[in-house]
């Protein structure tokens, strides 16, 4: 999966578009120093989004924005 493009939606929110889900829009919200998937506009022609897809999308977006280290050090993963 690849991040095709991203854009700012509003304050602390980013829209992401991925090649595996070409008709869907994903909204990421900033939590402290990284971005997490908040919601999505899913299209019926796209495959279902699995938890592993969510993880990969979050990692790709944070890597692109230079926040990969903060994302990998988040509290949810360290428990």
C-alpha positions as a Python dict, from the first residue, in 0.01 Angstrom:
ca = {
    (1, 'X'): (0, 0, 0),
    (2, 'X'): (121, 352, -79),
    (3, 'X'): (14, 697, 30),
    (4, 'X'): (-98, 861, -295),
    (5, 'X'): (-145, 1211, -153),
    (6, 'X'): (-243, 1398, 159),
    (7, 'X'): (-386, 1740, 235),
    (8, 'X'): (-492, 1947, 533),
    (9, 'X'): (-865, 1921, 606),
    (10, 'X'): (-883, 2163, 900),
    (11, 'X'): (-693, 2232, 1219),
    (12, 'X'): (-510, 1919, 1341),
    (13, 'X'): (-679, 1704, 1074),
    (14, 'X'): (-528, 1560, 757),
    (15, 'X'): (-695, 1380, 467),
    (16, 'X'): (-511, 1079, 329),
    (17, 'X'): (-560, 891, 2),
    (18, 'X'): (-414, 542, -50),
    (19, 'X'): (-372, 332, -366),
    (20, 'X'): (-535, 23, -209),
    (21, 'X'): (-852, 227, -139),
    (22, 'X'): (-874, 464, -439),
    (23, 'X'): (-1235, 576, -379),
    (24, 'X'): (-1215, 630, -1),
    (25, 'X'): (-1096, 928, 203),
    (26, 'X'): (-925, 878, 540),
    (27, 'X'): (-914, 1145, 812),
    (28, 'X'): (-624, 1153, 1055),
    (29, 'X'): (-626, 1360, 1374),
    (30, 'X'): (-317, 1480, 1559),
    (31, 'X'): (-267, 1328, 1903),
    (32, 'X'): (28, 1489, 2079),
    (33, 'X'): (312, 1447, 1827),
    (34, 'X'): (167, 1196, 1581),
    (35, 'X'): (-143, 1139, 1366),
    (36, 'X'): (-399, 863, 1421),
    (37, 'X'): (-684, 749, 1196),
    (38, 'X'): (-1001, 918, 1321),
    (39, 'X'): (-1263, 839, 1057),
    (40, 'X'): (-1309, 753, 693),
    (41, 'X'): (-1547, 800, 403),
    (42, 'X'): (-1551, 442, 279),
    (43, 'X'): (-1671, 362, -73),
    (44, 'X'): (-1846, 30, -150),
    (45, 'X'): (-1612, -44, -442),
    (46, 'X'): (-1310, -51, -209),
    (47, 'X'): (-1215, -353, 7),
    (48, 'X'): (-1292, -352, 378),
    (49, 'X'): (-1037, -180, 600),
    (50, 'X'): (-870, -427, 838),
    (51, 'X'): (-685, -338, 1159),
    (52, 'X'): (-354, -416, 988),
    (53, 'X'): (-450, -175, 706),
    (54, 'X'): (-516, 95, 968),
    (55, 'X'): (-173, 40, 1125),
    (56, 'X'): (0, 55, 788),
    (57, 'X'): (-185, 374, 687),
    (58, 'X'): (-98, 545, 1015),
    (59, 'X'): (267, 446, 981),
    (60, 'X'): (287, 565, 618),
    (61, 'X'): (130, 903, 696),
    (62, 'X'): (345, 964, 1005),
    (63, 'X'): (658, 861, 815),
    (64, 'X'): (571, 1104, 534),
    (65, 'X'): (518, 1388, 784),
    (66, 'X'): (837, 1313, 978),
    (67, 'X'): (656, 1187, 1288),
    (68, 'X'): (742, 818, 1266),
    (69, 'X'): (949, 815, 1585),
    (70, 'X'): (667, 971, 1790),
    (71, 'X'): (417, 727, 1636),
    (72, 'X'): (630, 425, 1724),
    (73, 'X'): (680, 553, 2082),
    (74, 'X'): (309, 613, 2150),
    (75, 'X'): (161, 485, 2476),
    (76, 'X'): (-82, 240, 2314),
    (77, 'X'): (202, 32, 2171),
    (78, 'X'): (417, 42, 2485),
    (79, 'X'): (162, -124, 2716),
}
